[in-house]
Amino acid sequence: MTVTEPDKDGAPARQKLITGPGILLVWLYGVMVVGAVSRSAVQISSDFDKAPLAYTLSALAGLVYGFITYSLVRGGEKARRAALVCCAAELVGVLAVGTWTLVEPSAFPDATVWSDFGMGYLFIPVILPVTAMFWLNKARRASAG
């Protein structure tokens, strides 16, 4: 599952997290970074007054996706733990915003990345953190044993 790559400076080797199916996770998170950041940048720069909460949440989602992508590529135990925490926060955000958009639709005059549990993104925002947490925990078990 994971590969250990030696460090040039003689530091302890860092465990790679993006082997096998992990490569797909990095690719999907990369696509989500581009989608969320570009969408929110256009919305914030052109129509921020229309739906400031929705556009700010989309920008926040893009930042979270970016950090998770970076952590997966960086590898190592510290990065794995950081990615795991961010994936859990992402899942909480998707569930909270998804529920909020269903309960109080007037609070979101325009959709966010996480609206309706990510329906506008084929539900990838709700599936991706669950899958990533599973992969990250599996990578931890594989390196421990």
C-alpha positions in Angstrom: 0.0 0.0 0.0 2.7 2.5 0.9 6.2 3.0 -0.2 9.1 4.4 1.9 11.3 6.8 0.0 14.8 7.7 1.5 15.5 11.3 2.2 18.5 13.0 0.6 19.7 14.6 3.8 19.8 11.4 5.8 16.6 12.2 7.6 14.1 9.4 8.3 12.4 8.1 5.3 9.0 9.5 4.5 6.1 7.1 3.8 4.5 7.8 0.4 0.7 7.8 0.6 0.0 8.1 -3.1 0.7 4.6 -4.5 -1.9 2.5 -6.1 -5.5 3.7 -5.5 -4.0 6.7 -3.5 -3.1 8.2 -6.9 -6.8 8.4 -7.7 -7.4 10.2 -4.5 -4.8 12.8 -5.3 -6.2 13.2 -8.7 -9.7 13.7 -7.5 -8.7 16.1 -4.8 -6.7 18.0 -7.4 -9.8 18.3 -9.6 -11.8 19.5 -6.6 -9.2 22.1 -5.8 -9.4 23.5 -9.3 -13.2 23.3 -9.4 -13.8 24.9 -6.0 -11.1 27.6 -6.1 -11.9 28.7 -9.7 -15.6 28.7 -9.1 -15.3 30.7 -5.9 -12.8 33.1 -7.3 -15.1 34.0 -10.2 -18.1 34.2 -7.9 -16.3 36.3 -5.2 -14.9 38.7 -7.8 -18.1 39.2 -9.8 -21.1 38.6 -7.5 -20.0 38.5 -3.9 -23.0 40.6 -2.7 -25.4 38.0 -4.1 -24.3 35.1 -1.8 -21.3 35.9 0.4 -21.8 32.9 2.6 -22.0 30.4 -0.2 -19.0 31.9 -2.1 -16.9 32.0 1.1 -17.7 28.4 1.9 -16.7 27.3 -1.6 -13.4 29.1 -1.2 -12.9 27.5 2.2 -13.7 24.1 0.6 -11.1 24.8 -2.1 -8.4 25.5 0.6 -9.3 22.4 2.5 -9.0 20.3 -0.7 -5.7 22.0 -1.5 -4.3 21.1 1.9 -5.4 17.5 1.7 -3.9 17.2 -1.8 -0.6 18.6 -0.5 -0.6 16.3 2.5 -1.2 13.2 0.4 1.6 14.2 -2.0 4.0 15.1 0.8 3.6 11.7 2.6 4.9 10.7 6.0 3.0 10.1 9.2 2.6 13.7 10.2 1.1 14.6 6.8 -1.1 11.5 7.0 -2.5 12.6 10.3 -3.0 16.2 9.1 -4.8 14.9 6.0 -7.0 12.6 8.2 -8.0 15.6 10.4 -8.8 17.7 7.3 -10.8 14.9 5.8 -12.9 14.6 8.9 -13.4 18.4 9.0 -14.3 18.3 5.3 -16.9 15.5 6.0 -18.4 17.5 8.9 -18.5 20.6 6.6 -20.2 18.7 3.8 -22.8 17.2 6.1 -23.4 20.5 7.9 -23.7 22.6 4.8 -25.6 19.9 2.9 -28.2 19.7 5.7 -28.3 23.5 6.1 -29.1 23.9 2.4 -32.0 21.5 2.7 -33.4 22.9 5.9 -32.9 26.6 5.2 -32.4 27.1 1.4 -32.9 30.8 1.7 -29.6 31.1 3.5 -27.9 30.1 0.2 -29.2 32.1 -2.8 -26.5 30.4 -4.8 -25.0 26.9 -4.4 -21.7 26.1 -2.7 -19.4 23.1 -3.5 -21.0 21.4 -0.5 -24.7 22.3 -1.2 -27.1 19.4 -1.1 -24.2 17.2 -0.1 -22.2 18.0 -3.2 -25.0 17.2 -5.7 -23.6 19.7 -8.2 -20.3 17.8 -8.1 -21.9 14.3 -8.5 -21.8 13.8 -4.6 -18.0 13.6 -4.8 -17.6 16.0 -1.9 -19.4 13.6 0.5 -17.9 10.4 -0.9 -14.3 11.7 -1.2 -13.5 12.3 2.5 -15.0 8.9 3.6 -12.9 7.2 0.9 -9.8 9.2 1.9 -10.1 8.5 5.6 -10.4 4.8 4.8 -7.3 4.9 2.6 -5.3 6.9 5.2 -6.2 4.5 8.0 -5.3 1.6 5.7 -1.9 3.2 4.9 -1.3 3.6 8.7 -2.0 0.0 9.4 0.1 -1.2 6.4 3.1 0.8 7.7 2.7 -0.4 11.2 2.5 -4.0 10.4 
